[in-house]
Amino acid sequence: MRAHLLRSPAPAAEHPLELVEVDVPPIGSDDVLLDVVACAVCRTDLQLCEGDLPAQRLPIVPGHQIVGRVVERGRNVTGVDIGQRVGVAWIATTCGHCRFCRTGRENLCDEIAFTGWHRDGGYAEQAVANAGFVYPLPAGFDSVDAAPLLCGGAIGLRALRVSGIEPGGRLGLYGFGASATCAIQIARYWDCEVYVCTRSPDEQERALQLGAVWSGRYDECPPEPLDAAITFAPVGSVVIAALRALDKGGVVAINAIHLDRIPEFDYDDLWWERQLRSVANVTRADVADLVELAAAIPIHTQVQRYPFTAANDALADLAGGKVSGAAVLLAPG
């Protein structure tokens, strides 16, 4: 089969991925083998390929927003059928017995592994996943539209929960890529007032079209104090801008696995019981809940489709701010 391998991180403009022929990956007793139908391209993939996110294994096949069909299953697998269409997300395996796993916080597991970072991911014609970490997809979900929900949507839902936003509250979104596109639709479903800050005029307009009551630049303050805010941009100065826009008792949820730095700021910006919280990964419950919620709303994704061979182009476009919504690699053929 063909797969895009990252052997050594490099700027996306230098095309760090190599398209090669590799053996079909073997499956373990608890695994399933998938024919990949679509794989969305996440900013985390870009950070891995460019070296901002330290590699856990090289070479590695990136990609953790996978839609595929089951073509083989291990001897211990039950509840997943041959031919079934499933999704695979960022969380690949957990230990199941540490104090975090035992208390519903498997996203903090001491032995957690991630798709496309520890285990080969979906930038390939076929992929292996642990059967306990795949998600059946409703028949009504288009595969290409569903792929960005598996990380961007799920982490967006978790970020909303971490922020503590209540139905009808005032929510700020800082950055407006694929994850924020999902988050705003959930927030509007909860009848929240949404205020969006982003550097792109096109994204500002798109936010208004999706129901934001106001949109502006990062250096502009929303016209109303926010009950909660979520930052999606991997830039620490944006976190401080969000903090300064909060009402008393508000929370900024930082939705980023990598952040350049958080600059020095006045304690007055944090005073009045404002909080900064990070959003670390997702649980299986987050992904399952998101799939159910996406069908109920329904959540609409905006995608740019790329042929399977164009993974480097997708990464370069993402790095250059040329992707509106989510980039998705299509199955070959």
PEWOVEN-V972434 format. One record per residue. N is the residue number from 1. SS is DSSP state (alpha for helix, beta for strand, coil for the rest). PHI is phi in whole degrees, -180 to 180 (* if undefined). D_CENTER is the distance of its C-alpha to the mean C-alpha in whole Angstrom. Layout:
[[N,SS,PHI,D_CENTER] [N,SS,PHI,D_CENTER]]
This chain:
[[1,coil,*,26] [2,beta,-100,24] [3,beta,-151,21] [4,beta,-93,20] [5,beta,-103,21] [6,beta,-99,20] [7,coil,-97,23] [8,coil,-151,23] [9,coil,-61,20] [10,coil,-161,22] [11,coil,-55,21] [12,alpha,-59,19] [13,alpha,-63,22] [14,alpha,-93,24] [15,coil,55,22] [16,coil,-72,21] [17,beta,-91,20] [18,beta,-118,23] [19,beta,-85,24] [20,beta,-135,26] [21,beta,-89,28] [22,coil,-134,27] [23,coil,-69,28] [24,coil,-61,26] [25,coil,-65,25] [26,coil,-72,27] [27,coil,-110,26] [28,coil,-87,26] [29,coil,-66,28] [30,coil,-107,25] [31,beta,-106,23] [32,beta,-127,22] [33,beta,-104,22] [34,beta,-118,20] [35,beta,-82,21] [36,beta,-74,18] [37,beta,-96,18] [38,beta,-158,15] [39,beta,-142,12] [40,beta,-76,9] [41,beta,-101,9] [42,coil,-104,6] [43,alpha,-60,8] [44,alpha,-62,8] [45,alpha,-60,10] [46,alpha,-61,12] [47,alpha,-65,12] [48,alpha,-67,14] [49,alpha,-68,16] [50,alpha,-91,17] [51,coil,94,18] [52,coil,-66,16] [53,coil,-104,15] [54,coil,-60,18] [55,coil,-66,18] [56,coil,-92,19] [57,coil,-159,20] [58,coil,-135,22] [59,coil,-72,22] [60,beta,-142,19] [61,coil,-94,17] [62,coil,-72,13] [63,coil,109,11] [64,coil,-137,8] [65,coil,-126,8] [66,beta,-106,12] [67,beta,-115,14] [68,beta,-152,18] [69,beta,-112,21] [70,beta,-72,23] [71,beta,-117,26] [72,beta,-158,27] [73,beta,-140,26] [74,coil,-72,28] [75,coil,-67,31] [76,coil,-92,29] [77,coil,-80,27] [78,coil,-131,28] [79,coil,82,26] [80,coil,-129,24] [81,coil,-103,26] [82,coil,-60,27] [83,coil,90,26] [84,coil,-71,23] [85,beta,-92,20] [86,beta,-136,17] [87,beta,-109,13] [88,beta,-127,12] [89,coil,-120,9] [90,coil,-61,8] [91,beta,-78,11] [92,beta,-98,14] [93,beta,-155,17] [94,coil,-135,18] [95,coil,-76,22] [96,coil,84,23] [97,coil,-133,26] [98,coil,-73,25] [99,coil,-63,25] [100,coil,-76,21] [101,alpha,-62,21] [102,alpha,-72,24] [103,alpha,-117,23] [104,coil,75,20] [105,coil,-121,18] [106,alpha,-64,17] [107,alpha,-64,14] [108,alpha,-107,16] [109,coil,-50,18] [110,coil,-66,21] [111,coil,-121,20] [112,coil,-63,17] [113,beta,-128,16] [114,beta,-124,12] [115,beta,-68,12] [116,coil,79,12] [117,coil,-126,14] [118,coil,-99,16] [119,beta,-116,17] [120,coil,-56,17] [121,coil,-109,14] [122,coil,-101,14] [123,coil,-81,16] [124,beta,-157,19] [125,coil,-74,21] [126,beta,-138,21] [127,beta,-147,19] [128,beta,-109,19] [129,beta,-141,18] [130,beta,-67,19] [131,alpha,-63,20] [132,alpha,-76,19] [133,alpha,-127,16] [134,beta,-117,16] [135,beta,-130,15] [136,beta,-58,18] [137,coil,-109,17] [138,coil,-59,20] [139,coil,-60,22] [140,coil,-75,21] [141,coil,-82,18] [142,coil,-66,18] [143,alpha,-61,16] [144,alpha,-67,15] [145,alpha,-70,14] [146,alpha,-74,12] [147,alpha,-55,10] [148,alpha,-67,7] [149,alpha,-70,7] [150,alpha,-72,7] [151,coil,-123,3] [152,alpha,-57,3] [153,alpha,-69,6] [154,alpha,-67,7] [155,alpha,-72,5] [156,alpha,-64,7] [157,alpha,-64,10] [158,alpha,-64,10] [159,alpha,-63,11] [160,alpha,-60,13] [161,alpha,-67,15] [162,alpha,-64,15] [163,alpha,-68,17] [164,coil,77,19] [165,coil,-62,19] [166,coil,-104,22] [167,coil,-52,23] [168,coil,87,25] [169,coil,-78,24] [170,beta,-98,23] [171,beta,-119,19] [172,beta,-105,18] [173,beta,-118,15] [174,beta,-112,15] [175,coil,101,13] [176,coil,-143,13] [177,coil,-94,10] [178,alpha,-63,8] [179,alpha,-69,6] [180,alpha,-66,10] [181,alpha,-62,11] [182,alpha,-74,10] [183,alpha,-61,11] [184,alpha,-66,14] [185,alpha,-70,15] [186,alpha,-67,15] [187,alpha,-62,17] [188,alpha,-67,19] [189,alpha,-61,20] [190,coil,-87,21] [191,coil,66,23] [192,coil,-82,22] [193,beta,-86,23] [194,beta,-115,20] [195,beta,-119,21] [196,beta,-118,18] [197,beta,-115,19] [198,coil,-157,18] [199,coil,-77,20] [200,coil,-92,20] [201,alpha,-58,23] [202,alpha,-64,21] [203,alpha,-70,18] [204,alpha,-60,20] [205,alpha,-68,22] [206,alpha,-64,19] [207,alpha,-62,18] [208,alpha,-65,22] [209,alpha,-64,22] [210,coil,-91,19] [211,coil,111,21] [212,coil,-64,21] [213,coil,-85,24] [214,beta,-160,24] [215,beta,-144,22] [216,beta,-164,23] [217,coil,-84,23] [218,coil,-62,21] [219,coil,-88,25] [220,coil,-104,26] [221,coil,-97,26] [222,coil,-54,25] [223,coil,-73,29] [224,coil,-126,28] [225,coil,-65,27] [226,beta,-95,24] [227,beta,-75,23] [228,beta,-160,20] [229,beta,-145,17] [230,beta,-126,14] [231,beta,-104,13] [232,coil,-110,10] [233,coil,-73,12] [234,coil,-81,13] [235,coil,-128,17] [236,alpha,-64,19] [237,alpha,-63,21] [238,alpha,-68,19] [239,alpha,-60,18] [240,alpha,-69,22] [241,alpha,-61,22] [242,alpha,-66,20] [243,alpha,-60,23] [244,alpha,-70,26] [245,coil,-90,25] [246,beta,-76,25] [247,beta,-78,27] [248,beta,-57,29] [249,beta,76,27] [250,beta,-79,24] [251,beta,-125,20] [252,beta,-103,18] [253,beta,-97,15] [254,beta,-93,13] [255,coil,-96,9] [256,coil,-156,9] [257,coil,-85,10] [258,coil,-137,13] [259,coil,-136,15] [260,coil,-63,18] [261,coil,-179,21] [262,coil,-111,22] [263,coil,-70,25] [264,coil,-60,28] [265,coil,-144,28] [266,coil,-72,31] [267,alpha,-60,31] [268,alpha,-58,32] [269,alpha,-69,29] [270,coil,-99,28] [271,coil,-57,31] [272,coil,69,31] [273,coil,59,29] [274,coil,-73,26] [275,beta,-133,23] [276,beta,-112,20] [277,beta,-134,17] [278,beta,-92,14] [279,coil,-112,11] [280,coil,-111,11] [281,coil,67,9] [282,coil,-138,9] [283,coil,-102,12] [284,alpha,-62,13] [285,alpha,-63,15] [286,alpha,-60,12] [287,alpha,-66,10] [288,alpha,-62,14] [289,alpha,-64,15] [290,alpha,-66,12] [291,alpha,-59,13] [292,alpha,-66,17] [293,alpha,-67,16] [294,alpha,-62,15] [295,alpha,-73,18] [296,alpha,-74,20] [297,alpha,-67,19] [298,coil,-81,18] [299,coil,-82,15] [300,coil,-107,15] [301,coil,-105,13] [302,coil,-105,14] [303,beta,-127,14] [304,beta,-115,16] [305,beta,-89,17] [306,beta,-128,18] [307,coil,-64,21] [308,alpha,-54,20] [309,alpha,-74,22] [310,alpha,-104,20] [311,alpha,-60,17] [312,alpha,-64,19] [313,alpha,-65,19] [314,alpha,-62,16] [315,alpha,-64,15] [316,alpha,-64,18] [317,alpha,-66,17] [318,alpha,-63,14] [319,alpha,-63,16] [320,coil,-89,18] [321,coil,70,17] [322,coil,-100,18] [323,coil,-103,15] [324,coil,-101,15] [325,coil,90,12] [326,beta,-128,10] [327,beta,-86,12] [328,beta,-134,13] [329,beta,-82,15] [330,beta,-94,18] [331,coil,-62,20] [332,coil,-67,23] [333,coil,93,26]]
